[in-house]
Amino acid sequence: MVHLLRSICYRRLNNLPSDDARNSSSRKNSKPHESIKSLKKAIKKAWDEMPDDLVKRVVDNWSGPLQACIDAEGGYIE
């Protein structure tokens, strides 16, 4: 049963944005911010640029994979 839960957990997490998508986003802020204000501004800008449908899909699909990982007592969630 644990193996099945882990399989579900990792399979569901694979539906998150690809490494390429995450890496291109992280390159935008690859330099340290000079102030908290600058960091907050960059976070707000990134949030505002995020498509609403992506946010909805992530929120709607979060509880299932999270519970599967907890039940399987394994791994970490990025």
N, C-alpha and C positions, 0 to 999 in steps of 0.2 A: 504494500500500500504506500509506503514512504517513497519508493522509487516512482510510482505513478504520480504522486503529488509533486515530486521534484520535476518530473517531466512536464507536467502541466505548468508549473511555476516558470521554468526556463523557456518553454515554448511561448507562453503568453508575453514574457518580457522581451522576446525577440521581435515583437510587433512594435516596439518603440522605434524612434528615428534611427537610421543607420549611423554607423561610425563616421561616414563621410559627412553626413548632415551635422552631427555633433561637432566634428572637428572644424568644419567651416565656420560654425557659430563661435567656437572657442577662439579661433584665430582673430576674430573681430576685437576681442579683449585680451590679447596675448601680452600686452604690456601692463605693468602694475598701475593702478590708479594713484594719483597724487593726493587724493583726499577722499573722505567718506562721501562728500557731496558729489564728486565725479563718479564714484562707484554707484551711488544711488541713481544718478542720472542714466548711466549705462544700463542698469538693471531695468529701470522704467522703460527705456527705449526698446530694449529687447522684448520686454513683456508686451508693449504696445504693438510691436511688429509680429508677434506670434498670432497665427490665424486662430480665430475663435473655434473653428471646428476641431483643430488639434487639441486645444485646451479641453474642450468638451469630451473628446474621445479618451484622453488621458485620465480625466477625472472619472468618467463612466466606467473605465476598465481597470481602475486601480485596486479596488477592494478584492476582487477575485484572485489576481496573482499574489497580492500581499498575503491573503489568508492561506493560499496554497503553500507559500514559502514558510509561513509560521507553522503550519501543520506538519510540513516536512522537516522542520527543525534544521533548515539548511540555507546556506548561501547568504548572499547579501544582495541588496537591491540598489542599483545605480539610479 
